[in-house]
């Protein structure tokens, strides 16, 4: 059993997320820089974007795989020059 557990999660309010303008401009095939945390940045290629632009699949450079990023994850995705 988990030590830290939130009780009554079904009663917690949902919060709407709003992706920033740079998330709304992303399209499949775009080259991007992904800043996962301060000091850790990697490049990648946008593979897919959800219709509401809140989630983006990115193929990371260097064979690091494909990752799903959500605008509420605290990750910064910026367009990169080719």
GUDRENVO-217797 format. One record per residue (C-alpha): residue number from 1; residue in three letters; x, y, z. Coordinates in steps of 0.5 Angstrom, whole numbers, m for minus. Example, Ala and Ser with C-alpha at 12.3 -4.5 7.8 and 13.67 -1.06 7.14 Angstrom:
// residues 2
+-----+------+-------+-------+-------+
: seq : type :    xx :    yy :    zz :
+-----+------+-------+-------+-------+
:   1 :  ALA :    25 :    m9 :    16 :
:   2 :  SER :    27 :    m2 :    14 :
+-----+------+-------+-------+-------+
//
This chain:
// residues 82
+-----+------+-------+-------+-------+
: seq : type :    xx :    yy :    zz :
+-----+------+-------+-------+-------+
:   1 :  UNK :     0 :     0 :     0 :
:   2 :  UNK :     3 :     7 :    m2 :
:   3 :  UNK :     5 :    11 :     4 :
:   4 :  UNK :     3 :    18 :     1 :
:   5 :  UNK :    m4 :    17 :    m2 :
:   6 :  UNK :    m9 :    22 :    m3 :
:   7 :  UNK :   m16 :    21 :    m1 :
:   8 :  UNK :   m22 :    22 :    m5 :
:   9 :  UNK :   m19 :    23 :   m11 :
:  10 :  UNK :   m26 :    22 :   m15 :
:  11 :  UNK :   m28 :    29 :   m11 :
:  12 :  UNK :   m22 :    33 :   m13 :
:  13 :  UNK :   m23 :    38 :   m18 :
:  14 :  UNK :   m20 :    38 :   m25 :
:  15 :  UNK :   m16 :    44 :   m28 :
:  16 :  UNK :   m16 :    46 :   m35 :
:  17 :  UNK :   m10 :    46 :   m38 :
:  18 :  UNK :    m8 :    51 :   m43 :
:  19 :  UNK :    m2 :    50 :   m48 :
:  20 :  UNK :     3 :    56 :   m49 :
:  21 :  UNK :     3 :    59 :   m56 :
:  22 :  UNK :     9 :    55 :   m58 :
:  23 :  UNK :     6 :    49 :   m56 :
:  24 :  UNK :     0 :    51 :   m61 :
:  25 :  UNK :     5 :    52 :   m67 :
:  26 :  UNK :     8 :    45 :   m67 :
:  27 :  UNK :     7 :    41 :   m73 :
:  28 :  UNK :     9 :    34 :   m74 :
:  29 :  UNK :    16 :    34 :   m77 :
:  30 :  UNK :    18 :    40 :   m74 :
:  31 :  UNK :    25 :    40 :   m71 :
:  32 :  UNK :    25 :    42 :   m63 :
:  33 :  UNK :    29 :    43 :   m57 :
:  34 :  UNK :    26 :    40 :   m51 :
:  35 :  UNK :    28 :    43 :   m44 :
:  36 :  UNK :    26 :    37 :   m39 :
:  37 :  UNK :    30 :    41 :   m33 :
:  38 :  UNK :    35 :    46 :   m32 :
:  39 :  UNK :    41 :    44 :   m35 :
:  40 :  UNK :    38 :    38 :   m39 :
:  41 :  UNK :    36 :    40 :   m46 :
:  42 :  UNK :    36 :    35 :   m52 :
:  43 :  UNK :    34 :    36 :   m59 :
:  44 :  UNK :    28 :    32 :   m63 :
:  45 :  UNK :    23 :    31 :   m68 :
:  46 :  UNK :    16 :    32 :   m67 :
:  47 :  UNK :    12 :    26 :   m69 :
:  48 :  UNK :     5 :    27 :   m67 :
:  49 :  UNK :     1 :    33 :   m64 :
:  50 :  UNK :    m6 :    32 :   m60 :
:  51 :  UNK :   m12 :    36 :   m63 :
:  52 :  UNK :   m12 :    41 :   m57 :
:  53 :  UNK :    m4 :    42 :   m57 :
:  54 :  UNK :    m4 :    39 :   m50 :
:  55 :  UNK :     1 :    33 :   m51 :
:  56 :  UNK :     6 :    32 :   m56 :
:  57 :  UNK :    10 :    26 :   m58 :
:  58 :  UNK :    17 :    27 :   m60 :
:  59 :  UNK :    23 :    23 :   m63 :
:  60 :  UNK :    29 :    25 :   m59 :
:  61 :  UNK :    36 :    25 :   m62 :
:  62 :  UNK :    41 :    20 :   m61 :
:  63 :  UNK :    37 :    14 :   m61 :
:  64 :  UNK :    34 :    16 :   m54 :
:  65 :  UNK :    27 :    14 :   m56 :
:  66 :  UNK :    20 :    17 :   m57 :
:  67 :  UNK :    17 :    21 :   m51 :
:  68 :  UNK :    10 :    24 :   m50 :
:  69 :  UNK :    10 :    31 :   m47 :
:  70 :  UNK :     4 :    34 :   m44 :
:  71 :  UNK :     4 :    42 :   m43 :
:  72 :  UNK :     3 :    41 :   m35 :
:  73 :  UNK :     9 :    37 :   m35 :
:  74 :  UNK :    13 :    43 :   m34 :
:  75 :  UNK :    17 :    41 :   m40 :
:  76 :  UNK :    19 :    47 :   m45 :
:  77 :  UNK :    19 :    45 :   m52 :
:  78 :  UNK :    22 :    51 :   m57 :
:  79 :  UNK :    22 :    51 :   m65 :
:  80 :  UNK :    30 :    50 :   m67 :
:  81 :  UNK :    33 :    52 :   m73 :
:  82 :  UNK :    34 :    46 :   m78 :
+-----+------+-------+-------+-------+
//
